[in-house]
């Protein structure tokens, strides 16, 4: 058992099975709610509740991981709770149960992401070669999810997600926690006040938080409404899966190239490029192209969200002290995929109901444009 611990396959398995389970639960979530009779407003509340919870769960569990000095233990705890919520969601049709269980499941998975990313970055292996397995797992499940949903049943799709989560727990158990250097203050003496004071006085980190708020708010909203967008243009569940399959497969070469890109290009310029790609993506969708043109114009996702995801964990580790990394990463994820996503989704749902899908995507375009403007003020204080 000792020889197997920290093997590359287990680090790769964490990423692969996590995103497999995440994809099974989220790719068709909006479509599933629509098919069981939920109105557009109810769907907006359901997909917005997870970001609302994430405002609490992501910084809290990041802080807990710093206190326990164990992102691994916190990740296992969160995934066990996620599996329970996914099962309850799969067997229920009641609005409030669906809202609570989906919200808890997704917010807990969002909280797990920065913790497992930190485990991966601290492993003996290149993070890019670990993270690419997440794209493979997600790509496979995205297509299978659409097929299971369309030709078998939504329940079978959710059970596939639970299986992925179980396998991920096994892989987490088989790896070691990242080593956290000792500091002049013991971790158990860190208080919320000390941590927040440190982060609030960190100007580059605060600007990065605002960039995350607008960028991930818009991109997370696009992710949650994409299945409804494709269906509104006459698409099917399997076509939603096909888009996610090709978009995610394209992420793999981007992930593999990230380590090389980071050595040649500054973090700030990578951020600018990623945000501009998102702007092009949303402007294109605002023209309401055909389903085929949506499916086969998949390069924007890889050039945008993946690049920013791959540099975020490294950037946070540069911007803040080591003992605050999990907390800072949790706060960053909370503002972007939590508060930002909640606000953008609630406003976006109303725009769809009262205006049009085209107006919805121009709204997302405006959001990432604000992120681009903030990036112009972003500077890393020391060497990258």
VMD Tcl script that draws the C-alpha trace (Angstrom):
set ca {
  {0.00 0.00 0.00}
  {2.86 2.36 0.86}
  {4.43 1.93 -2.56}
  {1.15 2.83 -4.24}
  {0.59 5.97 -2.20}
  {1.05 9.18 -4.19}
  {1.28 7.29 -7.45}
  {0.57 9.46 -10.48}
  {-2.52 7.38 -11.31}
  {-4.20 8.41 -8.06}
  {-3.48 12.11 -8.60}
  {-4.80 11.77 -12.16}
  {-7.80 9.82 -10.85}
  {-8.76 12.61 -8.44}
  {-9.05 15.04 -11.34}
  {-10.62 12.56 -13.77}
  {-13.32 11.16 -11.48}
  {-14.13 14.51 -9.89}
  {-14.92 16.13 -13.22}
  {-16.68 12.98 -14.40}
  {-19.06 13.24 -11.44}
  {-19.33 17.01 -11.77}
  {-20.20 16.73 -15.45}
  {-22.86 14.07 -14.87}
  {-24.62 16.27 -12.35}
  {-24.32 19.69 -13.94}
  {-24.27 19.37 -17.75}
  {-27.97 18.60 -18.06}
  {-29.15 20.16 -14.75}
  {-31.10 23.06 -16.28}
  {-32.57 20.84 -18.99}
  {-33.62 18.22 -16.42}
  {-35.36 20.84 -14.26}
  {-37.20 22.13 -17.32}
  {-38.29 18.61 -18.30}
  {-39.79 17.84 -14.87}
  {-41.93 20.96 -15.06}
  {-39.89 23.71 -13.47}
  {-40.49 27.22 -14.76}
  {-37.67 29.46 -15.96}
  {-37.83 31.41 -12.70}
  {-37.64 28.23 -10.61}
  {-34.66 27.02 -12.66}
  {-32.95 30.37 -12.07}
  {-33.38 29.94 -8.31}
  {-32.13 26.34 -8.41}
  {-28.96 27.12 -10.39}
  {-28.35 30.28 -8.34}
  {-28.62 28.64 -4.92}
  {-25.30 26.79 -5.26}
  {-23.36 30.02 -5.87}
  {-25.16 31.57 -2.89}
  {-24.07 28.69 -0.65}
  {-20.58 28.85 -2.14}
  {-20.21 32.33 -0.68}
  {-20.10 30.56 2.70}
  {-18.76 27.10 1.92}
  {-15.73 27.94 -0.22}
  {-13.94 30.32 2.17}
  {-15.06 28.29 5.20}
  {-13.73 24.96 3.96}
  {-10.59 26.63 2.63}
  {-10.05 28.10 6.10}
  {-10.83 24.72 7.68}
  {-8.23 23.06 5.46}
  {-5.66 25.62 6.65}
  {-6.64 25.02 10.28}
  {-6.50 21.23 9.94}
  {-3.48 21.48 7.64}
  {-5.26 18.87 5.55}
  {-7.01 19.71 2.25}
  {-7.26 15.92 1.83}
  {-9.46 15.30 4.90}
  {-11.75 18.22 4.09}
  {-12.10 17.04 0.47}
  {-13.15 13.53 1.54}
  {-15.70 14.94 4.00}
  {-17.20 17.20 1.33}
  {-17.42 14.44 -1.30}
  {-19.24 12.06 1.06}
  {-21.84 14.76 1.73}
  {-22.04 15.48 -2.01}
  {-22.86 11.85 -2.83}
  {-25.73 11.85 -0.31}
  {-27.17 15.05 -1.79}
  {-26.84 13.80 -5.39}
  {-28.80 10.66 -4.54}
  {-31.60 12.58 -2.80}
  {-31.77 14.96 -5.77}
  {-32.08 12.04 -8.21}
  {-35.13 10.56 -6.46}
  {-36.99 13.80 -5.70}
  {-39.33 16.05 -7.69}
  {-40.10 18.65 -5.01}
  {-38.81 22.13 -5.77}
  {-37.37 22.88 -2.33}
  {-35.62 19.50 -2.05}
  {-34.16 19.94 -5.53}
  {-33.00 23.45 -4.65}
  {-31.37 22.41 -1.37}
  {-29.72 19.19 -2.52}
  {-28.39 20.57 -5.82}
  {-27.19 23.69 -4.05}
  {-25.33 21.75 -1.36}
  {-23.88 19.23 -3.84}
  {-22.55 21.82 -6.29}
  {-21.31 24.24 -3.63}
  {-19.44 21.42 -1.92}
  {-17.91 20.34 -5.25}
  {-16.92 23.96 -5.87}
  {-15.26 23.99 -2.45}
  {-13.38 20.77 -3.26}
  {-11.88 22.19 -6.48}
  {-9.32 24.58 -4.91}
  {-8.39 21.97 -2.30}
  {-7.65 19.23 -4.82}
  {-5.91 21.74 -7.11}
  {-3.58 22.55 -4.25}
  {-2.91 18.84 -3.69}
  {-2.11 18.50 -7.39}
  {0.18 21.53 -7.53}
  {2.07 20.25 -4.47}
  {2.48 16.72 -5.89}
  {5.75 15.49 -7.51}
  {4.04 15.67 -10.92}
  {3.34 18.54 -13.31}
  {-0.07 20.00 -12.50}
  {-0.94 20.22 -16.19}
  {-0.45 16.47 -16.61}
  {-2.78 15.89 -13.67}
  {-5.44 18.42 -14.66}
  {-5.70 17.09 -18.24}
  {-7.34 13.95 -16.83}
  {-10.09 16.17 -15.46}
  {-10.79 17.32 -19.01}
  {-10.79 13.72 -20.23}
  {-13.20 12.63 -17.50}
  {-15.48 15.59 -18.07}
  {-15.42 15.18 -21.87}
  {-16.32 11.50 -21.70}
  {-19.08 12.09 -19.17}
  {-20.49 15.10 -21.01}
  {-21.24 12.99 -24.07}
  {-22.34 9.93 -22.07}
  {-24.52 12.17 -19.92}
  {-26.42 13.45 -22.94}
  {-26.87 9.91 -24.28}
  {-27.95 8.47 -20.91}
  {-30.39 11.33 -20.44}
  {-31.88 11.06 -23.93}
  {-31.96 7.28 -24.41}
  {-32.09 5.70 -20.92}
  {-33.09 7.97 -18.01}
  {-31.91 10.97 -15.99}
  {-31.63 8.67 -12.95}
  {-28.98 6.53 -14.66}
  {-27.06 9.70 -15.44}
  {-27.04 10.81 -11.80}
  {-25.95 7.34 -10.67}
  {-22.98 7.59 -13.03}
  {-22.09 10.86 -11.29}
  {-22.24 9.20 -7.87}
  {-19.96 6.40 -9.08}
  {-17.43 8.99 -10.24}
  {-17.54 10.70 -6.83}
  {-16.96 7.38 -5.02}
  {-13.93 6.57 -7.17}
  {-12.58 10.07 -6.52}
  {-12.74 9.49 -2.74}
  {-10.67 6.33 -3.15}
  {-8.04 8.28 -5.11}
  {-7.92 11.11 -2.54}
  {-7.37 8.57 0.23}
  {-4.32 7.24 -1.65}
  {-2.45 10.57 -1.89}
  {-0.69 12.71 0.71}
  {-1.59 16.17 1.93}
  {0.55 19.04 0.62}
  {3.37 20.01 2.95}
  {2.71 23.32 4.66}
  {5.83 25.09 5.88}
  {6.02 26.06 9.51}
  {5.70 29.77 10.18}
  {6.31 32.05 13.13}
  {2.60 31.72 13.91}
  {1.28 28.25 14.37}
  {-1.65 27.44 12.12}
  {-3.93 26.71 15.04}
  {-3.38 30.28 16.24}
  {-4.59 31.81 13.01}
  {-7.82 33.71 13.49}
  {-10.32 34.85 10.92}
  {-9.47 38.44 11.82}
  {-5.74 37.92 11.17}
  {-6.36 36.17 7.85}
  {-8.86 38.73 6.57}
  {-6.66 41.67 7.62}
  {-3.74 40.14 5.73}
  {-5.79 39.57 2.58}
  {-7.64 42.91 2.62}
  {-4.33 44.79 2.65}
  {-3.07 42.80 -0.32}
  {-3.95 45.12 -3.24}
  {-3.00 42.78 -6.11}
  {-5.06 39.99 -4.55}
  {-8.07 42.29 -4.08}
  {-7.93 43.33 -7.77}
  {-7.69 39.67 -8.74}
  {-10.81 39.00 -6.66}
  {-12.74 41.64 -8.64}
  {-11.52 40.17 -11.93}
  {-12.72 36.75 -10.75}
  {-16.09 38.20 -9.72}
  {-16.93 39.47 -13.20}
  {-15.15 36.82 -15.28}
  {-16.34 33.70 -13.47}
  {-19.75 35.23 -12.81}
  {-20.31 35.49 -16.56}
  {-18.64 32.20 -17.53}
  {-20.38 30.16 -14.80}
  {-23.71 31.59 -15.91}
  {-23.01 30.62 -19.50}
  {-22.21 27.08 -18.36}
  {-25.48 26.69 -16.46}
  {-27.68 28.13 -19.21}
  {-25.90 26.60 -22.19}
  {-28.17 23.53 -22.37}
  {-31.24 25.77 -22.42}
  {-29.60 27.97 -25.05}
  {-28.90 25.00 -27.33}
  {-32.40 23.63 -26.78}
  {-33.96 27.04 -27.54}
  {-32.31 26.82 -30.97}
  {-33.72 23.34 -31.59}
  {-30.91 21.23 -30.13}
  {-31.17 17.97 -28.15}
  {-29.59 16.59 -24.98}
  {-27.10 14.54 -26.99}
  {-26.07 17.68 -28.89}
  {-25.44 19.44 -25.59}
  {-23.19 16.51 -24.68}
  {-21.44 16.67 -28.05}
  {-20.59 20.35 -27.55}
  {-19.21 19.67 -24.09}
  {-17.26 16.67 -25.41}
  {-15.42 18.60 -28.14}
  {-14.98 21.74 -26.06}
  {-13.44 19.71 -23.25}
  {-11.24 17.57 -25.48}
  {-9.81 20.77 -26.91}
  {-8.81 21.73 -23.37}
  {-6.26 18.92 -23.24}
  {-3.64 20.47 -25.57}
  {-4.18 23.81 -23.84}
  {-3.58 22.19 -20.44}
  {-0.46 20.40 -21.68}
  {0.89 23.66 -23.08}
  {0.17 25.68 -19.93}
  {3.46 24.99 -18.17}
  {5.34 26.10 -21.30}
  {3.08 29.14 -21.78}
  {3.58 30.30 -18.19}
  {7.35 30.26 -18.67}
  {7.09 32.45 -21.78}
  {4.10 34.73 -21.09}
  {3.26 36.78 -18.00}
  {0.26 35.89 -15.89}
  {-1.30 39.25 -16.70}
  {-1.05 38.73 -20.47}
  {-2.48 35.22 -20.13}
  {-5.43 36.69 -18.24}
  {-5.99 39.33 -20.93}
  {-5.94 36.70 -23.68}
  {-8.34 34.41 -21.79}
  {-10.81 37.22 -21.14}
  {-10.73 38.42 -24.76}
  {-11.54 34.84 -25.86}
  {-14.57 34.87 -23.57}
  {-15.68 38.20 -25.06}
  {-15.49 36.76 -28.58}
  {-17.41 33.68 -27.44}
  {-20.31 35.63 -25.91}
  {-20.50 38.08 -28.82}
  {-20.76 35.11 -31.20}
  {-23.53 33.46 -29.16}
  {-25.43 36.76 -29.09}
  {-25.91 36.44 -32.86}
  {-27.93 33.25 -32.17}
  {-26.07 30.98 -34.61}
  {-27.29 27.51 -35.59}
  {-26.79 24.59 -33.21}
  {-24.11 23.11 -35.47}
  {-22.14 26.35 -35.41}
  {-22.36 26.41 -31.62}
  {-21.16 22.80 -31.33}
  {-18.23 23.16 -33.66}
  {-17.00 26.54 -32.49}
  {-15.65 25.06 -29.28}
  {-12.15 26.52 -29.18}
  {-13.12 29.55 -27.09}
  {-13.75 27.47 -23.96}
  {-10.28 25.92 -23.96}
  {-8.53 29.21 -24.66}
  {-10.52 31.00 -22.00}
  {-11.68 29.17 -18.88}
  {-8.94 26.53 -18.89}
  {-6.08 29.01 -19.17}
  {-7.47 31.11 -16.34}
  {-8.14 28.04 -14.21}
  {-4.60 26.75 -14.73}
  {-2.93 29.98 -13.64}
  {-5.29 30.79 -10.75}
  {-3.90 28.33 -8.22}
  {-0.33 29.39 -9.08}
  {-1.26 33.06 -8.93}
  {-2.87 32.78 -5.50}
  {0.21 30.96 -4.20}
  {2.32 33.91 -5.41}
  {0.04 36.69 -4.18}
  {-0.53 35.49 -0.59}
  {1.49 33.86 2.18}
  {1.58 30.08 2.19}
  {-0.41 29.65 5.38}
  {-3.31 31.61 3.84}
  {-3.38 29.91 0.42}
  {-6.37 27.60 0.92}
  {-8.37 30.40 2.54}
  {-7.45 32.88 -0.20}
  {-8.22 30.41 -2.96}
  {-11.56 29.65 -1.32}
  {-12.42 33.35 -1.16}
  {-11.45 33.80 -4.81}
  {-13.64 30.89 -5.86}
  {-16.46 32.12 -3.62}
  {-16.53 35.58 -5.18}
  {-16.28 34.33 -8.75}
  {-18.20 31.07 -8.85}
  {-20.25 32.02 -5.81}
  {-21.38 35.63 -5.53}
  {-20.58 36.50 -9.15}
  {-22.36 33.47 -10.55}
  {-25.41 34.02 -8.33}
  {-25.84 37.66 -9.37}
  {-25.23 36.98 -13.07}
  {-27.59 33.97 -13.08}
  {-30.45 35.77 -11.36}
  {-30.14 38.80 -13.65}
  {-29.54 36.58 -16.67}
  {-32.67 34.53 -16.01}
  {-34.79 37.66 -15.97}
  {-33.19 38.90 -19.17}
  {-34.06 35.59 -20.88}
  {-37.65 35.72 -19.60}
  {-38.33 39.35 -20.46}
  {-35.96 40.06 -23.35}
  {-34.08 37.42 -25.36}
  {-31.17 35.00 -25.46}
  {-29.28 37.53 -27.56}
  {-29.64 40.17 -24.85}
  {-28.55 37.58 -22.28}
  {-25.27 36.98 -24.07}
  {-24.62 40.70 -24.54}
  {-25.06 40.97 -20.78}
  {-22.38 38.29 -20.26}
  {-20.19 40.12 -22.79}
  {-20.46 43.28 -20.69}
  {-19.44 41.33 -17.58}
  {-16.21 39.96 -19.04}
  {-15.45 43.38 -20.53}
  {-15.41 44.78 -16.97}
  {-13.03 41.97 -16.02}
  {-10.74 43.01 -18.89}
  {-10.74 46.63 -17.72}
  {-9.75 45.57 -14.20}
  {-6.93 43.41 -15.57}
  {-5.28 46.58 -16.88}
  {-4.73 47.63 -13.24}
  {-3.41 44.25 -12.11}
  {0.27 43.96 -11.21}
  {2.19 41.17 -9.48}
  {4.36 42.78 -6.77}
  {7.41 40.54 -7.21}
  {8.79 38.14 -9.79}
  {6.39 35.55 -11.18}
}
mol new
graphics top color blue
foreach p $ca { graphics top sphere $p radius 0.5 }
foreach p [lrange $ca 0 end-1] q [lrange $ca 1 end] { graphics top cylinder $p $q radius 0.2 }
display resetview
